[in-house]
Amino acid sequence: MMIELPLAYLALEEKLQLMESLWDDLCRQDNGIESPSWHEDLLAQRESAITQGTEQFTDWETAKRTIRSQLT
C-alpha cells in the first residue's frame, strides 16, 4: 500500500510530529523484526573499545556542538 502525504505543504513542526507519531506506533508493536547481524558485531566492537579505554562517551550537547562546528 502506498500512502502519499502532502509533505511539501506541511510545516517543519508538523513533519516532526508526524515522525514522532510513527516512531511511537512502531515502538508499541512487537513485529519480531530482528537487527541485522552486522549491528550486533558493531555494538560488540564499540563496547570493547569503551572497555579497553580506546573510546569514550560524549554527552549529547557536546556531540551536537562538535558536529555543528564540523559543518560550518
Biotite code that builds the C-alpha atoms (Angstrom):
import biotite.structure as struc

atoms = struc.array([
    struc.Atom([0.000, 0.000, 0.000], chain_id="A", res_id=1, res_name="MET", atom_name="CA", element="C"),
    struc.Atom([1.412, 3.377, -0.999], chain_id="A", res_id=2, res_name="MET", atom_name="CA", element="C"),
    struc.Atom([0.385, 6.318, 1.141], chain_id="A", res_id=3, res_name="ILE", atom_name="CA", element="C"),
    struc.Atom([1.090, 9.741, -0.241], chain_id="A", res_id=4, res_name="GLU", atom_name="CA", element="C"),
    struc.Atom([1.252, 12.671, 2.150], chain_id="A", res_id=5, res_name="LEU", atom_name="CA", element="C"),
    struc.Atom([1.324, 16.356, 1.242], chain_id="A", res_id=6, res_name="PRO", atom_name="CA", element="C"),
    struc.Atom([4.794, 16.731, 2.754], chain_id="A", res_id=7, res_name="LEU", atom_name="CA", element="C"),
    struc.Atom([5.642, 19.817, 0.718], chain_id="A", res_id=8, res_name="ALA", atom_name="CA", element="C"),
    struc.Atom([2.744, 21.622, 2.396], chain_id="A", res_id=9, res_name="TYR", atom_name="CA", element="C"),
    struc.Atom([3.497, 20.576, 5.975], chain_id="A", res_id=10, res_name="LEU", atom_name="CA", element="C"),
    struc.Atom([5.376, 22.859, 8.328], chain_id="A", res_id=11, res_name="ALA", atom_name="CA", element="C"),
    struc.Atom([8.540, 21.541, 9.941], chain_id="A", res_id=12, res_name="LEU", atom_name="CA", element="C"),
    struc.Atom([6.758, 21.186, 13.283], chain_id="A", res_id=13, res_name="GLU", atom_name="CA", element="C"),
    struc.Atom([4.008, 19.117, 11.629], chain_id="A", res_id=14, res_name="GLU", atom_name="CA", element="C"),
    struc.Atom([6.579, 16.868, 9.942], chain_id="A", res_id=15, res_name="LYS", atom_name="CA", element="C"),
    struc.Atom([8.389, 16.290, 13.232], chain_id="A", res_id=16, res_name="LEU", atom_name="CA", element="C"),
    struc.Atom([5.105, 15.485, 14.974], chain_id="A", res_id=17, res_name="GLN", atom_name="CA", element="C"),
    struc.Atom([4.263, 13.029, 12.211], chain_id="A", res_id=18, res_name="LEU", atom_name="CA", element="C"),
    struc.Atom([7.641, 11.304, 12.597], chain_id="A", res_id=19, res_name="MET", atom_name="CA", element="C"),
    struc.Atom([7.199, 11.157, 16.365], chain_id="A", res_id=20, res_name="GLU", atom_name="CA", element="C"),
    struc.Atom([3.764, 9.580, 15.963], chain_id="A", res_id=21, res_name="SER", atom_name="CA", element="C"),
    struc.Atom([5.148, 6.971, 13.582], chain_id="A", res_id=22, res_name="LEU", atom_name="CA", element="C"),
    struc.Atom([8.030, 6.076, 15.930], chain_id="A", res_id=23, res_name="TRP", atom_name="CA", element="C"),
    struc.Atom([5.671, 5.870, 18.902], chain_id="A", res_id=24, res_name="ASP", atom_name="CA", element="C"),
    struc.Atom([3.430, 3.492, 16.983], chain_id="A", res_id=25, res_name="ASP", atom_name="CA", element="C"),
    struc.Atom([6.370, 1.341, 15.833], chain_id="A", res_id=26, res_name="LEU", atom_name="CA", element="C"),
    struc.Atom([7.688, 1.127, 19.399], chain_id="A", res_id=27, res_name="CYS", atom_name="CA", element="C"),
    struc.Atom([4.337, -0.165, 20.683], chain_id="A", res_id=28, res_name="ARG", atom_name="CA", element="C"),
    struc.Atom([4.335, -3.033, 18.182], chain_id="A", res_id=29, res_name="GLN", atom_name="CA", element="C"),
    struc.Atom([6.423, -6.140, 18.552], chain_id="A", res_id=30, res_name="ASP", atom_name="CA", element="C"),
    struc.Atom([6.842, -7.110, 14.918], chain_id="A", res_id=31, res_name="ASN", atom_name="CA", element="C"),
    struc.Atom([9.646, -9.524, 15.586], chain_id="A", res_id=32, res_name="GLY", atom_name="CA", element="C"),
    struc.Atom([11.956, -7.509, 13.372], chain_id="A", res_id=33, res_name="ILE", atom_name="CA", element="C"),
    struc.Atom([15.491, -8.595, 14.063], chain_id="A", res_id=34, res_name="GLU", atom_name="CA", element="C"),
    struc.Atom([18.509, -6.349, 13.831], chain_id="A", res_id=35, res_name="SER", atom_name="CA", element="C"),
    struc.Atom([20.929, -7.299, 11.082], chain_id="A", res_id=36, res_name="PRO", atom_name="CA", element="C"),
    struc.Atom([23.930, -9.379, 12.136], chain_id="A", res_id=37, res_name="SER", atom_name="CA", element="C"),
    struc.Atom([26.373, -6.554, 11.372], chain_id="A", res_id=38, res_name="TRP", atom_name="CA", element="C"),
    struc.Atom([24.616, -4.458, 14.010], chain_id="A", res_id=39, res_name="HIS", atom_name="CA", element="C"),
    struc.Atom([25.458, -6.894, 16.792], chain_id="A", res_id=40, res_name="GLU", atom_name="CA", element="C"),
    struc.Atom([29.058, -7.048, 15.588], chain_id="A", res_id=41, res_name="ASP", atom_name="CA", element="C"),
    struc.Atom([29.355, -3.268, 15.540], chain_id="A", res_id=42, res_name="LEU", atom_name="CA", element="C"),
    struc.Atom([27.891, -2.939, 19.037], chain_id="A", res_id=43, res_name="LEU", atom_name="CA", element="C"),
    struc.Atom([30.350, -5.558, 20.337], chain_id="A", res_id=44, res_name="ALA", atom_name="CA", element="C"),
    struc.Atom([33.260, -3.662, 18.761], chain_id="A", res_id=45, res_name="GLN", atom_name="CA", element="C"),
    struc.Atom([32.128, -0.402, 20.318], chain_id="A", res_id=46, res_name="ARG", atom_name="CA", element="C"),
    struc.Atom([31.609, -1.997, 23.722], chain_id="A", res_id=47, res_name="GLU", atom_name="CA", element="C"),
    struc.Atom([35.085, -3.497, 23.533], chain_id="A", res_id=48, res_name="SER", atom_name="CA", element="C"),
    struc.Atom([36.601, -0.109, 22.634], chain_id="A", res_id=49, res_name="ALA", atom_name="CA", element="C"),
    struc.Atom([34.889, 1.504, 25.635], chain_id="A", res_id=50, res_name="ILE", atom_name="CA", element="C"),
    struc.Atom([36.072, -1.298, 27.937], chain_id="A", res_id=51, res_name="THR", atom_name="CA", element="C"),
    struc.Atom([39.648, -1.024, 26.636], chain_id="A", res_id=52, res_name="GLN", atom_name="CA", element="C"),
    struc.Atom([39.596, 2.744, 27.064], chain_id="A", res_id=53, res_name="GLY", atom_name="CA", element="C"),
    struc.Atom([40.290, 3.487, 23.391], chain_id="A", res_id=54, res_name="THR", atom_name="CA", element="C"),
    struc.Atom([36.924, 5.224, 23.014], chain_id="A", res_id=55, res_name="GLU", atom_name="CA", element="C"),
    struc.Atom([34.759, 7.234, 25.375], chain_id="A", res_id=56, res_name="GLN", atom_name="CA", element="C"),
    struc.Atom([31.232, 8.524, 25.592], chain_id="A", res_id=57, res_name="PHE", atom_name="CA", element="C"),
    struc.Atom([30.414, 12.143, 24.804], chain_id="A", res_id=58, res_name="THR", atom_name="CA", element="C"),
    struc.Atom([27.335, 13.819, 26.209], chain_id="A", res_id=59, res_name="ASP", atom_name="CA", element="C"),
    struc.Atom([24.743, 14.852, 23.644], chain_id="A", res_id=60, res_name="TRP", atom_name="CA", element="C"),
    struc.Atom([25.228, 18.619, 23.981], chain_id="A", res_id=61, res_name="GLU", atom_name="CA", element="C"),
    struc.Atom([28.976, 18.311, 23.387], chain_id="A", res_id=62, res_name="THR", atom_name="CA", element="C"),
    struc.Atom([28.394, 15.984, 20.445], chain_id="A", res_id=63, res_name="ALA", atom_name="CA", element="C"),
    struc.Atom([25.971, 18.455, 18.844], chain_id="A", res_id=64, res_name="LYS", atom_name="CA", element="C"),
    struc.Atom([28.474, 21.318, 19.237], chain_id="A", res_id=65, res_name="ARG", atom_name="CA", element="C"),
    struc.Atom([31.209, 19.184, 17.681], chain_id="A", res_id=66, res_name="THR", atom_name="CA", element="C"),
    struc.Atom([29.026, 18.201, 14.730], chain_id="A", res_id=67, res_name="ILE", atom_name="CA", element="C"),
    struc.Atom([27.890, 21.775, 14.158], chain_id="A", res_id=68, res_name="ARG", atom_name="CA", element="C"),
    struc.Atom([31.467, 23.056, 14.217], chain_id="A", res_id=69, res_name="SER", atom_name="CA", element="C"),
    struc.Atom([32.467, 20.460, 11.607], chain_id="A", res_id=70, res_name="GLN", atom_name="CA", element="C"),
    struc.Atom([29.616, 21.526, 9.317], chain_id="A", res_id=71, res_name="LEU", atom_name="CA", element="C"),
    struc.Atom([30.450, 25.229, 9.311], chain_id="A", res_id=72, res_name="THR", atom_name="CA", element="C"),
])
